């Protein structure tokens, strides 16, 4: 999916401008890295794409549709095309790995038979199929991050957004995570990764 920012500004109530007059275009199937110091507006950029925050001024177009005007009741439908990976994995501690990854599929109403197939394929892709019955607290930080990635891609999103996805990981695991993103990009997923780590 093609993404366009047209003169996007996000100003907070305290007057701070996280983004000012940003114009950018991301081609369908592209892989892009947003870099900059902490507080540069990278997370705000991704939150605007997820409609977790709203622009103060400007337009964001996804395949020509202005998402800044999406009605709240249409947000769930819009987000079906998005996958998001956060530095804080937001895993549910009372659900095992399988159920954490299955959550977006269950919310969308997918049949149990199809849920099982899709979840196991996603877990296999991130190397965690043998740990599907474990709870998050029994996983390493890197494994928890990979569960977050599996949950983000289990819906086969057209756009994958990652906010500091390797912030808590060692260099070798960081490379593995970035390789996963590259693989998703190779099958046509538009990937945007925000990181202060230019390396």
C-alpha positions as CSV (number, residue, x, y, z in Angstrom):
1,X,0.0,0.0,0.0
2,X,1.3,3.4,-0.9
3,X,1.7,5.9,2.0
4,X,1.7,9.7,1.5
5,X,2.2,12.5,4.1
6,X,1.2,16.0,2.9
7,X,2.4,18.9,5.1
8,X,1.7,16.9,8.3
9,X,2.1,18.7,11.6
10,X,1.4,17.3,15.0
11,X,1.4,19.9,17.8
12,X,0.6,18.9,21.4
13,X,-1.4,21.0,23.9
14,X,1.8,22.2,25.5
15,X,2.9,23.8,22.2
16,X,5.5,21.2,21.3
17,X,5.6,20.2,17.7
18,X,6.6,16.5,17.3
19,X,6.3,16.9,13.5
20,X,6.2,20.0,11.4
21,X,5.1,20.2,7.8
22,X,6.3,16.7,6.9
23,X,5.8,15.7,3.3
24,X,6.9,12.1,2.4
25,X,5.9,9.3,0.1
26,X,6.5,5.6,0.6
27,X,6.0,3.3,-2.4
28,X,4.0,0.1,-2.1
29,X,6.3,-2.7,-1.1
30,X,9.1,-0.4,0.0
31,X,11.3,-0.8,3.1
32,X,12.1,2.5,5.0
33,X,14.0,3.3,8.1
34,X,13.1,6.4,10.1
35,X,16.1,7.5,12.2
36,X,16.8,10.3,14.6
37,X,17.5,11.0,18.2
38,X,15.0,10.2,21.0
39,X,12.2,12.8,20.8
40,X,12.6,13.5,17.1
41,X,9.0,12.4,16.3
42,X,9.5,8.9,15.0
43,X,7.0,7.3,17.3
44,X,4.5,10.1,16.7
45,X,4.9,9.4,12.9
46,X,4.0,5.7,13.4
47,X,1.1,6.5,15.8
48,X,-0.4,8.8,13.2
49,X,-0.3,5.9,10.7
50,X,-2.0,3.7,13.2
51,X,-4.6,6.4,14.0
52,X,-3.5,6.2,17.7
53,X,-2.9,9.9,17.4
54,X,-4.4,12.6,15.1
55,X,-2.7,15.2,12.9
56,X,-3.0,18.9,13.9
57,X,-2.7,19.9,10.2
58,X,-2.2,18.1,6.9
59,X,-3.2,14.9,5.3
60,X,-2.1,11.2,5.4
61,X,-3.2,9.1,2.4
62,X,-3.1,5.4,2.2
63,X,-3.7,4.2,-1.4
64,X,-5.3,7.6,-2.0
65,X,-7.7,7.5,1.1
66,X,-7.3,10.3,3.6
67,X,-7.0,8.4,6.9
68,X,-7.1,11.6,8.9
69,X,-10.8,11.6,8.4
70,X,-11.6,8.0,9.3
71,X,-14.5,7.7,11.6
72,X,-13.9,5.8,14.9
73,X,-16.3,3.0,13.9
74,X,-14.1,2.4,10.7
75,X,-10.8,2.2,12.6
76,X,-10.8,-1.6,13.2
77,X,-11.5,-2.2,9.5
78,X,-8.6,0.2,8.5
79,X,-6.2,-1.4,11.0
80,X,-6.7,-4.9,9.5
81,X,-4.2,-3.9,6.9
82,X,-1.6,-2.9,9.5
83,X,0.8,-4.8,11.7
84,X,2.7,-3.0,14.5
85,X,5.7,-4.0,16.5
86,X,6.7,-2.1,19.6
87,X,9.8,-2.0,21.8
88,X,7.5,-2.8,24.7
89,X,5.8,-5.9,23.3
90,X,2.4,-5.4,24.9
91,X,2.0,-9.2,25.4
92,X,-0.8,-10.4,27.6
93,X,0.7,-12.2,30.6
94,X,-2.4,-14.3,31.3
95,X,-2.4,-15.7,27.8
96,X,0.1,-18.1,26.3
97,X,2.2,-17.5,23.2
98,X,-0.4,-19.1,20.9
99,X,-3.2,-17.0,22.3
100,X,-1.2,-13.8,22.2
101,X,-0.5,-14.3,18.5
102,X,-4.1,-15.4,17.8
103,X,-5.7,-12.4,19.4
104,X,-6.0,-10.2,16.2
105,X,-7.4,-13.1,14.3
106,X,-10.0,-13.9,17.0
107,X,-11.0,-10.2,17.1
108,X,-11.6,-10.3,13.4
109,X,-13.9,-13.3,13.8
110,X,-11.7,-16.0,12.0
111,X,-12.7,-19.6,12.4
112,X,-10.7,-21.6,15.0
113,X,-9.4,-24.1,12.4
114,X,-8.0,-21.2,10.3
115,X,-6.7,-19.4,13.4
116,X,-4.6,-22.5,14.4
117,X,-3.1,-22.8,10.9
118,X,-2.2,-19.1,10.7
119,X,-0.8,-18.8,14.2
120,X,1.5,-21.8,13.8
121,X,2.8,-20.6,10.5
122,X,3.6,-17.2,12.1
123,X,5.3,-18.8,15.1
124,X,7.3,-21.1,12.8
125,X,8.5,-18.1,10.8
126,X,9.9,-16.5,14.0
127,X,11.3,-19.8,15.3
128,X,8.9,-20.1,18.3
129,X,6.6,-22.9,17.4
130,X,7.9,-25.2,20.1
131,X,7.1,-22.5,22.7
132,X,3.4,-21.9,21.7
133,X,2.1,-23.1,25.1
134,X,4.4,-21.1,27.3
135,X,3.4,-17.8,28.9
136,X,5.3,-14.6,28.2
137,X,7.1,-14.4,31.6
138,X,8.9,-17.7,30.7
139,X,10.4,-16.2,27.6
140,X,13.6,-14.2,27.1
141,X,13.3,-10.6,26.0
142,X,14.2,-11.6,22.4
143,X,11.6,-14.3,22.4
144,X,9.0,-11.9,23.6
145,X,9.9,-9.5,20.8
146,X,9.5,-12.3,18.3
147,X,6.1,-13.2,19.7
148,X,5.2,-9.5,19.1
149,X,6.4,-9.8,15.6
150,X,4.4,-13.0,15.0
151,X,1.3,-11.2,16.3
152,X,1.9,-8.3,14.0
153,X,2.3,-10.4,10.9
154,X,-0.3,-13.2,11.6
155,X,-3.0,-11.1,9.8
156,X,-0.7,-10.8,6.7
157,X,-0.8,-7.0,6.9
158,X,0.0,-4.9,3.8
159,X,1.9,-2.4,6.0
160,X,4.2,-3.4,8.9
161,X,5.3,-0.7,11.3
162,X,8.0,-1.2,13.9
163,X,8.9,1.3,16.6
164,X,12.4,0.7,18.1
165,X,12.0,-3.1,17.6
166,X,15.6,-3.9,18.5
167,X,16.0,-1.4,21.4
168,X,16.3,-4.1,24.1
169,X,18.2,-6.7,22.1
170,X,21.8,-7.7,21.6
171,X,23.4,-7.0,18.2
172,X,23.0,-10.6,16.9
173,X,19.4,-10.8,17.8
174,X,18.8,-7.4,16.3
175,X,20.2,-8.6,13.0
176,X,17.9,-11.6,13.1
177,X,14.9,-9.3,13.7
178,X,15.9,-7.0,10.9
179,X,16.3,-10.1,8.6
180,X,12.7,-11.1,9.4
181,X,11.5,-7.6,8.4
182,X,13.4,-7.9,5.2
183,X,11.8,-11.3,4.4
184,X,8.3,-9.8,4.9
185,X,9.3,-6.9,2.7
186,X,10.4,-9.3,0.0
187,X,6.8,-10.7,-0.3
188,X,5.4,-7.2,-0.9
189,X,4.8,-5.9,2.6
190,X,5.5,-2.2,3.0
191,X,7.8,-1.9,6.0
192,X,8.6,1.2,8.1
193,X,11.1,0.8,10.9
194,X,11.7,3.6,13.4
195,X,15.0,3.5,15.3
196,X,17.6,5.7,16.9
197,X,20.1,3.0,16.1
198,X,21.5,3.9,12.7
199,X,23.7,0.8,12.7
